[in-house]
Structures are given as structure tokens and as C-alpha cells.
Amino acid sequence: MWIKIILSLLMTSTIAQASLPELFFENVNGVYTDGKGSAHVMDAKYKIDNVLLMHKDIEVSFNKKEKNLVLLGPSTVVHFGFDFSFLNIFRVFDFKDVDVKLKEKDFTTKAGSLFTQIGKFDYNVEKLSLKAEIQDMDDPNNLDQILDSFIIKGSASVDKVTYTPASISDFKKELHLDKVNLDSLKFANKMISAKLRWLKLDVTEGQIKGSVLVDSWINAWLRFNGKIVNMKKAKVLRIELTRAKLGYFGVKRFVLKALRKLESDNISVNGNVINISIN
């Protein structure tokens, strides 16, 4: 989310260019709720052609309804128009210790922590890292091409994700869909402490390959494959899950059912396909 916010600011000022400027943002902290957001940037540098611009201790505010972004400096206020409707899938989120860097074609961003609500569930993410090799851009103001670059060649990693726990009885029923019989196992608690560790995700030419350690009552690796397409005209990100295995067990239906719990006006699951509206 903060990636689009920061890049939108730079894209607006580089419409006449054929490529992205170099940029470096350090220690970005912010929050978004009820259609409004704000962030603080400790250090920002970006280079457009041969002009180097530098800011320290600046505030940024953005409003989804008003479709604007405001940069507040010690003696400067700059207003930009921008459509933040892509934030519709989030009820609330905040982010801390974010660094963003773009040099030549290498784009990286790191976040110390991220909290968000999607649907009825809360998620806490620790140490998120995203990388992409930026492709040639016909229109530097087109944020779709940032997403396309990640789909062509990108990667992501997360140290830990914690989220709302599920009851043991519901968990067993859902795993039975994949014929995974847990009746012989004993559980100490009625609720499952849900943690995912060391998520790694690679995307090459729209093909997804990933793994994550499920650190709960069971300690096993979940490995998955899929496909991802940016449906630009429909403004929908289409993700197809083709394979999911937890240890030796195939658990694709279980994973899809878990994803259905995220369903909202902007997220839907149809068969093996997850559709995310980014309008």
C-alpha cells in the first residue's frame, strides 16, 4: 500500500519522462482508517534527470474520498490528485519502519511491521520485503506497470504472520475436505494459535512458486504454486492456485476455503481463482 502512495507522488511529477527517477525513502511510518491516511517520512531523496531533491521530517496525508495526496514540509505544502480506490480491500492498516529504494531497474521495499484488517480478520506482519525488476515503461504515470513488473520478475518474503485463531473443530472439518484425517491427534487447546513463518514467494512471467512454515499445533511446510494475471481493463488481479501441499498432504481445497474467509466487496474466490479488485 505505501509503495503505491510513494510512487504515485513521484509518477505525478515525471509524466514527461520515459523512465522512473531514482529514489530513496527511509523510516516511513503511517496509518490508514475510515478512508483517510497519514504518514511521516524521516528522510526522502529522489533524482529526476539531473536534479536531486531532498526532504527530511515531512508529513504526508491522503484521502480516498477526496482523491488527493498532500505533502507537508516545514515551509511547503504540495497537493496532488490521485485515486486511492485500490485501498477498498482494507478496513484499516498501519505500517512502521518502511524503507523504499529504486535505482536503475532494481526496486526494493522493506517494512519492519504491518498491521491490517481484511474482512473480519486481523493480520500482523513482521519484516516484509518486496523486490521487483522494473520493466521499460511506456507511461511512467501508469501504476499498472509497477504491478506488471512484479508479475514478470518479482519476489517477496515475510519473517512472521500472526492472525485470528480458528477453533479446532472448524479446522478439522475444513481439512477433512482434502481427506486429511486428524481424529487421532490430540490438541491441548480449543483454539489454534495461527502463525506463519519464513514466507518466500517468487514470481516469474506470471508463474508463482512459494513456501511458508505453518508454526501452530503442527510444524510443517506449506508449498504452493499458481498463476497471476493483471486484468487491466477489469481492474482485477487474478490469482489461480494450482497446487498446495502441507508436508505430504495435498491441501488445495483447505487453502481455498481459508481464502474464502477473506471475501468482501473487493475479494472473491471462484473455484481455484482468487479475484482482487484494484479499482
N, C-alpha and C positions, 0 to 999 in steps of 0.2 A: 504493500500500500504506500509506504513512504517513498518507495522508488519512483512510483508514478508522480507523486506530489513534487518531488525534487526535480525529476526530469521535465515535468510539464513547465516549470519555471524557466528552464534553460531552452526548451524547444521553442517557446514563445518568442524568445529573443534571437533565434537563429534560423528563422524561416527562409532567409535568403541564402543560407549556406547549403553546401552539398553534403556535409558531414557533421557529426556531433562535436562539440567542444570538449577539451579535456576538463575534468572536474574532480574535486576532492571535497567531500563534506565529512566532518568529524564530530562525533559526540552529539548526535541528533536525538532529542527526547520529545515525545509528544503524546497526545491523546485525542480520541475522536468519540463523540457520542451525540445522539439526537440530531444528526445531520451537520454538526459543526465540529471543527477540529483546530488544534493549535500545536505548534512545535517550537522548540528552541534549538538553535544551531550554534555550537561553540565556535567552530572555525569552518569557513567556506572559501574555496578558491575555484575559479573556473576561467578558462582561457578561450577566448573567441578570436579566431585568426591570430593576430599578434598582440592582442590586448588581454592582459591579466587582471582580473577583478578579484578583490579580496574583501571578506567581511568577517567580523568577529562579534560574538554575542548578539545575534539577530533573532528576531521573533517572526514566526510565520503563522498566519491564520488562514483557514479555508472553510468554505460554506457550500454544502451540496445544493441547497435550495437556491441560493443567490448565484451559484456558479462562478465564484470568484476566489482568488488567492491573493493575500496581502502580505507583502514583505515589509517588516518594520525594522528600520535601522535607527541608530542614535539620533540622526537628523534627517532621515529619509523615509518616506512611505511610498511604496510602489504597488499599484493594483494591477492584477492580471485576470482576464476572463478565462475560465476553464470549467469543463463539465466533469463533476465528480460523481456521476451516477454509477460508476463502477463500484462505489462503496456500498451499494444497496445490499450486498450479501452479508454485510457486517452490521450487527446491532451496536457493538462497541468494540474499540480496541485501543491499546496503548503500547508504546514501544520505547525502549531505552537503549542507550549506548550504541547507536547506529552509525556506521561508517559507510560511505559510498565513494567509489573511485571509478573513473573512466579514463583510460589512457590508450590512445590509438583504438584498437578494437576490443581490448580487454575490459570488461565491465564486471566489477565485484561489489557486493554489499554484505555487511556483517551486522548482526544485531545481538546485543547481549541478552535481551529478553523481550518477549512479546506476549501480551495477553489479549484474547479476543473472545467474543461470543458469536457463535453461528447457530441459528435456530435456538434450541433450548439448552445447548451445551456450552460450557466454558473450557477454554484451552489455554494452557500456559506453555510457552515455547522458550527453550533456553539455547543460546548460542546457535543462531541461524546463520547460514552462509549461502549466498547465491552467486553463481558465476555464469557469464554468457559471453560468447564471441559475437560482437556486433557485426551484422552483415551490412553491405552497402545500402544506403538509404536514399530512395528516390525523393522522399519528402521527410525532412528531419522533424517536422511537426507532427508526424503520424506515429502515435504511441503504439499502434498495432505492430510496427516493425521492430520495436523493442521486444515485444512478446514473440514475434516470429523468429527473432534472433535466438532467443532462449530455446524455442522448439527445434530449431535447426541444430544448434550445438550449445547445450547448457548443462548445468549441474547444480545440485542443492544438497545441503547437509544440515542436520539438526542434532544437537547433543541429547536433548531430552524433551519429550512432550508429556504433560500430565493433563488428564481431562476427567470429566464427570464419571464416577464409577458406575458399573452396571451390577444388577443383582445376579447371584449365582444361578438362580432358577431360569432367568431370562437368557443368560449366557449359554447355559446348557441346551435350551430349546433351539437357540439360533445355530449352534454348532451341529445339532442333530440334522440340520438341513444338508450338511455336507457328509453325513453319516459318520461323524466323529463321536464315538460313544465315551462319555465322561462319567457314566454312572458308577464306575468302580473307584473313581478318585474321591478323596475326602478333602473338604475345604474347611479351614479353620474359622472363616468369617462368612457372613451372609452377603457381603458386598465385595466386589473385586476392586482392588487398588490398581487403577489403569495407568501404566507408564510405558512409553515407547522410548527406546534409546538408540542412539547412533544411526539415525536415518541417513541413508545415502541414495541419491537419485541422479541418474544420468539420462539425458535426452539427446538423441542423435537422429536427425532427419525425421522427427516425429515419433520415433520409437523410444518408449520409456522402459528403463530397467532399474529396479530399486530393491533395497532391503532395509529392514528395521528389526531390532531386537525387542520382542514383546517381554517386558520385565514385570510380571504380575505373579499370579499363582503358578504360572508356567513360565519357563525361561527358554524361549525358542526363537529362532529367526524366522521372520515373515519375509518371503521373497516374492516379488511380483513383476509382471511385465504388462505393457499396454501400449496404446497409441494415443497421440494427442494432435488435435487439429484446431486451428483458429478459424472459425466460421465468421469471416469478417462482415458479410452482408447481414447475417442474422445477429451479429454481435454476441456470439456464443462460443465459449471454449468447450470443445467436445473431447472427452476422455473416455476411451474404451479399455476396460480391464480384460485382458486376455488370459491371465494366469495368476494364481495366488496360492502359495504353499506355506503352511506353518509347520516347520520341521518336515515330517514325512507326509503330512495330511494336506490334501487339496482343500482349500477353504475359500474359493472364489465367491460362492453364494453367501457365506458368512460375512465376508468383507463388503460385498454389495449391500447386504441388509444393514450393516453398520453405517454405510454411507447414506442409505435412505433416511436415517435418523437426522441427517443434516438438511433434509428437504425443506425448502422455503420458496418464496416467490422467485428467487433467483438461482436456486439449485434444485435439480431434479434428476432422478435415476430411472432410466428406462431400459430394462434388460441389463446388458453388460455396459451400458453407456451412461456416463455422468455428464450432464449438461450444466454449465455455469454461465449465467447471463452476465456479460460485462458491459451492458448498455448503460 
